[in-house]
Amino acid sequence: MSSLSVRDRNGVAAVPAATPPGARRTRAGQWAAWAFVAPVAVYLIAFYAYPLYRNLDLSLRHYTVRSFVQGDAPFSGLDNYRTVVEDPTFLPALRQTLVFTVASLVLQFAIGLALAVFFNRHFRLSGTLRALFLVPWLLPLIVSASTWSWMLNSDSGIVNSALGLVGVGPVNWLTSPDWALTSVVAANVWIGVPFNLVVLYSGLQAIPGHLYEAAELDGATGWQQFWRITFPLLRPVSLITLLLGLVYTLKVFDLIWIMTKGGPNGASTTFATWSYRLGFGNLVPQFGPGAAVGNLLIVMALVCGLLYIRVQRRLG
């Protein structure tokens, strides 16, 4: 056998340069990195990207049960979105979604922050009490919703029984348009406070103690320490807590559906329950409008996420 060799201009055979060991290790590391990333990428595509694409496709076509099965629905453009916006339910559902979200976030954050500051002063059994506050967060949501439905029952609920002891008449918490939204907000706040407590308490633990010692030496009161030290240094943690709470609260469905089903007379209907009712709650399913309402929820969450990123950049 003859071997080919490469010669330079002087006729001297040139030995090909070997691949450096460092380059081989770098290449192997890149393949290993791709191997670790691949399962995550497949998961995101299968369970996030494809459902988002499918939901967008549903909102842009006129689907019926037959066309949904056969997959031959005609393209309708933005007709489903126009149908949703022109629906009399749109403005009340939008208003109730905003009220439910804002009220839940504000109350969850305020109560969670107060409890975090309270437990930050270590005392006997503080760890046990803090663990007990996590129970609402650990319970299955269907259990929490069913418990609140029983507590707020107009006839046999424990809340009305307690009010009767102080001379207050029974309140139709779940069947009155004036109280239904308040009831589901209260239940959602009860469920969300433990999450705020855990995250904000972790943020408080990261604040150096010598700052409070210096403030005390300067004669700062407790409120002054809170507003000048605690609250500013807790701002990054507070922002991410509010963002996560916002994303969760916007999509709350099962709690409202179990307690009121969006009623009475649509008084507690949010975009999440409305989307479900359009797609699956009627005798004639409206898949397109239901998907359009779901996409509006996604847009609301994305807008809030972009605002969070912008605020973070300004603070950074």
C-alpha positions as CSV (number, residue, x, y, z in Angstrom):
1,M,0.0,0.0,0.0
2,S,1.2,3.5,-0.7
3,S,0.7,6.4,1.6
4,L,0.0,9.9,0.7
5,S,2.2,12.6,2.3
6,V,2.0,16.3,2.2
7,R,5.3,18.1,1.3
8,D,6.2,21.8,1.6
9,R,7.9,23.9,-1.0
10,N,11.3,22.5,-0.1
11,G,10.1,18.9,-0.7
12,V,10.2,18.0,3.0
13,A,7.3,15.9,4.1
14,A,5.0,17.7,6.5
15,V,3.4,15.7,9.4
16,P,-0.3,16.6,9.8
17,A,-0.9,18.4,13.1
18,A,-2.7,16.3,15.6
19,T,-5.9,17.5,17.2
20,P,-5.0,19.1,20.6
21,P,-6.3,17.1,23.6
22,G,-8.0,20.3,24.9
23,A,-10.1,20.6,21.7
24,R,-11.2,17.0,22.0
25,R,-12.2,17.6,25.6
26,T,-14.1,20.7,24.6
27,R,-15.9,18.8,21.8
28,A,-16.8,16.0,24.2
29,G,-18.1,18.5,26.7
30,Q,-20.3,20.2,24.1
31,W,-21.8,16.8,23.2
32,A,-22.4,16.1,26.9
33,A,-24.1,19.4,27.3
34,W,-26.4,18.8,24.4
35,A,-27.2,15.3,25.8
36,F,-28.3,16.9,29.1
37,V,-30.3,19.7,27.4
38,A,-32.1,17.4,24.9
39,P,-34.6,15.8,27.4
40,V,-35.5,19.3,28.7
41,A,-35.9,20.6,25.1
42,V,-38.1,17.6,24.2
43,Y,-40.2,18.2,27.3
44,L,-40.7,21.9,26.6
45,I,-41.6,21.3,23.0
46,A,-44.1,18.5,23.8
47,F,-45.8,20.1,26.8
48,Y,-45.4,23.8,26.2
49,A,-44.6,24.7,22.6
50,Y,-47.0,22.3,21.0
51,P,-50.0,23.1,23.3
52,L,-49.4,26.8,22.8
53,Y,-49.3,26.3,19.0
54,R,-52.4,24.1,19.2
55,N,-54.3,26.7,21.2
56,L,-53.3,29.5,18.8
57,D,-54.5,27.3,15.9
58,L,-57.8,26.6,17.7
59,S,-58.4,30.3,18.1
60,L,-57.8,31.1,14.4
61,R,-60.1,28.4,13.0
62,H,-63.8,27.7,13.1
63,Y,-63.9,24.4,15.0
64,T,-66.9,22.2,15.6
65,V,-67.0,18.7,17.2
66,R,-66.8,17.1,13.7
67,S,-64.1,19.3,12.4
68,F,-62.1,19.0,15.6
69,V,-62.1,15.2,15.2
70,Q,-61.4,15.3,11.4
71,G,-59.0,18.2,11.6
72,D,-60.5,20.1,8.6
73,A,-61.7,23.3,10.3
74,P,-61.7,26.4,8.0
75,F,-59.4,29.3,8.8
76,S,-61.4,32.2,10.3
77,G,-58.7,34.7,11.2
78,L,-59.5,36.9,14.1
79,D,-63.3,36.1,14.0
80,N,-63.1,34.2,17.3
81,Y,-61.4,37.1,19.0
82,R,-64.0,39.5,17.7
83,T,-66.7,37.2,19.0
84,V,-65.2,37.1,22.4
85,V,-64.7,40.9,22.7
86,E,-68.3,41.6,21.5
87,D,-69.7,39.1,23.9
88,P,-71.6,40.7,26.9
89,T,-69.6,38.5,29.2
90,F,-66.3,40.0,28.1
91,L,-66.2,43.2,30.2
92,P,-67.6,41.7,33.4
93,A,-65.2,38.7,33.1
94,L,-62.2,41.1,32.5
95,R,-63.2,43.3,35.4
96,Q,-63.6,40.3,37.7
97,T,-60.3,38.7,36.6
98,L,-58.5,42.0,37.4
99,V,-60.3,42.4,40.8
100,F,-59.7,38.7,41.7
101,T,-56.0,38.9,40.7
102,V,-55.1,42.3,42.2
103,A,-57.0,41.7,45.5
104,S,-55.5,38.3,45.9
105,L,-51.9,39.5,45.2
106,V,-52.2,42.5,47.5
107,L,-53.7,40.6,50.4
108,Q,-51.4,37.5,50.0
109,F,-48.3,39.7,49.9
110,A,-49.3,42.0,52.8
111,I,-50.3,39.1,55.1
112,G,-47.3,37.0,54.0
113,L,-44.9,39.9,54.6
114,A,-46.3,40.6,58.0
115,L,-46.0,36.9,59.0
116,A,-42.5,36.8,57.6
117,V,-41.4,39.8,59.7
118,F,-43.1,38.3,62.7
119,F,-41.4,34.9,62.4
120,N,-38.0,36.6,61.6
121,R,-37.9,37.4,65.3
122,H,-37.1,33.9,66.5
123,F,-39.0,32.7,69.5
124,R,-40.0,29.5,71.1
125,L,-42.1,27.2,68.8
126,S,-41.7,29.7,65.9
127,G,-40.5,26.8,63.6
128,T,-43.6,24.7,64.5
129,L,-46.0,27.6,63.9
130,R,-44.3,28.5,60.6
131,A,-44.7,24.8,59.5
132,L,-48.4,24.9,60.4
133,F,-48.9,27.9,58.2
134,L,-47.7,25.8,55.3
135,V,-50.7,23.4,55.6
136,P,-53.0,25.4,53.2
137,W,-50.2,25.3,50.6
138,L,-49.7,21.6,50.9
139,L,-53.4,20.5,50.7
140,P,-54.7,19.5,47.3
141,L,-56.7,22.4,45.8
142,I,-59.9,20.4,45.5
143,V,-59.7,19.7,49.3
144,S,-59.2,23.4,50.0
145,A,-62.0,24.5,47.7
146,S,-64.4,21.9,49.1
147,T,-63.6,22.9,52.7
148,W,-64.2,26.6,51.9
149,S,-67.5,25.7,50.2
150,W,-68.6,23.9,53.4
151,M,-67.5,26.7,55.6
152,L,-69.3,29.3,53.6
153,N,-72.5,27.3,53.1
154,S,-75.5,29.6,53.7
155,D,-77.4,27.0,55.8
156,S,-74.9,24.9,57.6
157,G,-71.6,26.7,57.2
158,I,-69.4,27.4,60.2
159,V,-68.9,31.0,59.2
160,N,-72.6,31.8,59.3
161,S,-72.9,29.9,62.5
162,A,-70.2,32.0,64.1
163,L,-71.9,35.2,62.8
164,G,-75.2,34.0,64.3
165,L,-73.5,33.9,67.8
166,V,-72.9,37.7,67.6
167,G,-76.3,38.5,66.2
168,V,-75.4,38.8,62.5
169,G,-77.9,37.2,60.1
170,P,-76.8,34.5,57.6
171,V,-74.9,35.7,54.5
172,N,-75.3,34.0,51.2
173,W,-71.5,33.9,50.6
174,L,-71.6,31.6,47.5
175,T,-75.1,32.3,46.1
176,S,-75.2,36.1,46.3
177,P,-73.8,38.2,43.4
178,D,-72.5,40.7,46.0
179,W,-70.4,38.1,48.0
180,A,-69.4,35.4,45.5
181,L,-66.3,37.1,44.2
182,T,-65.3,38.1,47.8
183,S,-65.6,34.5,48.9
184,V,-63.4,33.1,46.2
185,V,-60.8,35.9,46.8
186,A,-60.7,35.0,50.5
187,A,-60.2,31.3,49.7
188,N,-57.4,32.1,47.3
189,V,-55.7,34.4,49.7
190,W,-55.8,31.7,52.4
191,I,-54.1,29.3,49.9
192,G,-51.5,31.8,48.7
193,V,-50.3,33.3,51.9
194,P,-48.0,30.4,52.8
195,F,-46.1,30.7,49.5
196,N,-45.5,34.4,50.2
197,L,-44.5,33.7,53.7
198,V,-41.8,31.1,52.7
199,V,-40.3,33.2,50.0
200,L,-40.3,36.5,51.9
201,Y,-39.0,34.8,55.0
202,S,-36.1,33.4,53.0
203,G,-35.4,37.0,51.7
204,L,-35.4,38.4,55.2
205,Q,-32.8,35.8,56.3
206,A,-30.4,37.2,53.7
207,I,-30.5,40.7,55.1
208,P,-27.4,41.3,57.3
209,G,-28.2,41.7,61.0
210,H,-25.6,44.4,61.5
211,L,-27.7,46.8,59.5
212,Y,-30.4,46.6,62.2
213,E,-27.9,46.9,64.9
214,A,-26.5,50.1,63.4
215,A,-30.0,51.5,62.9
216,E,-30.8,50.9,66.6
217,L,-27.7,52.7,67.6
218,D,-28.8,55.6,65.5
219,G,-32.2,55.6,67.3
220,A,-34.3,54.3,64.4
221,T,-37.7,52.9,65.4
222,G,-39.1,49.6,64.3
223,W,-41.1,51.2,61.5
224,Q,-38.1,53.3,60.3
225,Q,-36.0,50.1,60.2
226,F,-38.7,48.4,58.2
227,W,-39.1,51.2,55.6
228,R,-35.4,52.1,55.3
229,I,-33.8,48.6,55.6
230,T,-36.2,45.7,55.3
231,F,-38.5,46.8,52.5
232,P,-35.8,48.2,50.1
233,L,-33.5,45.2,50.5
234,L,-36.5,42.8,50.1
235,R,-37.5,44.5,46.8
236,P,-36.0,41.9,44.4
237,V,-37.5,39.0,46.3
238,S,-40.8,40.9,46.5
239,L,-40.9,41.4,42.8
240,I,-40.4,37.8,41.9
241,T,-42.9,36.8,44.5
242,L,-45.5,39.1,43.0
243,L,-44.8,37.9,39.5
244,L,-45.1,34.2,40.4
245,G,-48.3,35.0,42.3
246,L,-49.7,36.9,39.4
247,V,-49.0,34.1,36.9
248,Y,-50.6,31.6,39.3
249,T,-53.6,33.8,40.2
250,L,-54.5,34.6,36.5
251,K,-55.0,30.9,35.8
252,V,-56.9,29.9,38.9
253,F,-59.8,27.8,37.7
254,D,-60.5,24.8,39.9
255,L,-60.9,26.9,43.1
256,I,-63.6,29.1,41.5
257,W,-65.3,26.3,39.6
258,I,-65.7,24.1,42.7
259,M,-66.9,27.0,44.9
260,T,-69.2,28.9,42.6
261,K,-68.8,27.7,39.0
262,G,-68.4,31.3,38.0
263,G,-71.8,32.2,39.4
264,P,-74.3,33.3,40.5
265,N,-75.2,35.0,37.2
266,G,-71.6,35.3,36.2
267,A,-70.7,37.3,39.3
268,S,-67.4,35.4,39.9
269,T,-66.6,34.5,36.3
270,T,-63.0,35.1,35.3
271,F,-61.3,34.5,32.0
272,A,-60.2,31.0,33.2
273,T,-63.7,29.8,34.0
274,W,-65.1,31.5,31.0
275,S,-62.6,29.8,28.7
276,Y,-63.5,26.4,30.2
277,R,-67.3,27.1,29.9
278,L,-67.0,28.1,26.2
279,G,-64.9,25.1,25.3
280,F,-66.4,22.4,27.4
281,G,-69.3,23.7,29.5
282,N,-72.0,24.0,26.8
283,L,-74.0,21.5,24.8
284,V,-72.4,23.0,21.7
285,P,-68.7,23.5,22.4
286,Q,-67.1,26.7,21.2
287,F,-63.5,25.6,20.9
288,G,-62.3,28.7,18.9
289,P,-63.7,31.4,21.3
290,G,-62.6,29.3,24.3
291,A,-59.0,29.1,23.0
292,A,-59.1,32.9,22.2
293,V,-60.0,33.7,25.8
294,G,-57.1,31.4,26.9
295,N,-54.7,33.3,24.6
296,L,-55.8,36.6,26.1
297,L,-54.8,35.2,29.5
298,I,-51.4,34.2,28.1
299,V,-50.9,37.8,26.7
300,M,-51.8,39.3,30.1
301,A,-49.2,37.1,31.8
302,L,-46.6,37.9,29.1
303,V,-47.2,41.6,29.5
304,C,-46.7,41.4,33.2
305,G,-43.6,39.3,32.7
306,L,-42.1,41.9,30.4
307,L,-42.9,44.7,32.9
308,Y,-41.1,42.7,35.6
309,I,-38.0,42.4,33.4
310,R,-38.0,46.1,32.7
311,V,-38.3,47.0,36.4
312,Q,-35.6,44.5,37.2
313,R,-33.2,46.2,34.7
314,R,-34.0,49.6,36.1
315,L,-33.3,48.4,39.7
316,G,-30.2,46.6,38.6
